Amino acid sequence: MSSSAPRHIPVLGHQAVALLTPRDGGIYVDATFGAGGYSRMILDIPGTRILGIDRDRSAIAGGFDLVEQSAGRLTLVEDRFSNLAEICAAQGLQGVDGVVMDIGVSSMQLDEAGRGFSFRLGGPLDMRMGHDGPTAADVIARASEADLANIIYIFGEERHSRSVARAIVAARKEAPITTTRALADIVAKVVWSKPGEIHPATRTFQALRIFVNGELDELHLALAAAERVLKPGGRLVVVSFHSLEDRIVKNFLGERAKAGGGSRHLPELAQAAPSFVILTKRPVTADNDEIAVNPRARSAKLRAAERSAAPAHIAADLPAWPVLADVMRGG
């Protein structure tokens, strides 16, 4: 595959594709298509086929040229990656040889002011990865102070979540909070940061983005779906950018890779056979050269595992944290 357009290399892209081990005749899922970086690298291997998924219509539209260049080897679907098992079935794929995921907001989304993801760019307080459902501004306008505090604490790991929620509620009584800069200014008045530290609004913006898009639930569901669609020997490669995501991936793979049966006290409760073999005992991280080119790589962690022949485990219930539908209806 070649193109005159500059190639987008995703964070830890070369390491991710090396662990994916694409081969001629293999079928792969680029579960977070974005700017198509993984897909381009996989398509460089002759005979590979890719199913690309993204909930962002702009990302799908931006990939049309690559679809044409691929001569039928790349199929794009606008959908949530949590639905990847159903998407594979609809495409007639009984099993795939690899799934790669890059979790979180993309650089394309951050760089487009109108999407409202970045406090560094003035824009509407939107933050939706898709184009439906409540915006971040809607959540800020309607959520209770307690719900706001929980959202910011759980999804942003912000120690000052109660102060931020209190400031938001006070400010919205004076005027609607509808822009990224308005929210960033409110947060900066109650969260202090030293020179060289992250912007005071970083964790609050992260929390709202994750909450509006249900990102952590999406990740839980997508990992379980990948387990169901991967063939024995197929590989799962996941790149994440903060501790919440990485913890979910680490715990999922750790549970799926456990060996052994029931305890000596309850031998009849046999543990499910390991469905994955972990390939990265420690997460792969970016080197100084990559960080110099792309500072976002500093926080990236890559984990990979290979599917065994054992049946998929029963998926666990989703965590009982704040849910968009409940908050928006005052539940």
ZIJO-V72611 format. One line per field, one symbol per residue. psi: psi as a letter, one per 30 degrees, with the letter a starting at -180 (. if undefined). Layout:
# ZIJO-V72611
psi->???
This chain:
# ZIJO-V72611
psi->klkfkkkjjlkgeeeeeeffhklkflkkjjfiebggeeeeeeffjkflkkjkkkfjeeeeeffeeeeeffhgfkkkkjlkffgfeeeeefggjfllfkkkkjkakleeeefjeffgfkffkklkidgkeahllkleeeeeefkleeeeeeeeeeffhjfheeeeeeeeeeeffekkjfleeeeeeeefffkkklkfllkffeeeeeeeeeeegheeeeeeeeeeeeeefklkflkkkkklfleeeeeeeeeeeeeffkllallfeiffikkkkkflkkfjelkklkleeeeeejfffegkkkkllkkafllklkkllklilkkeeeefgg.
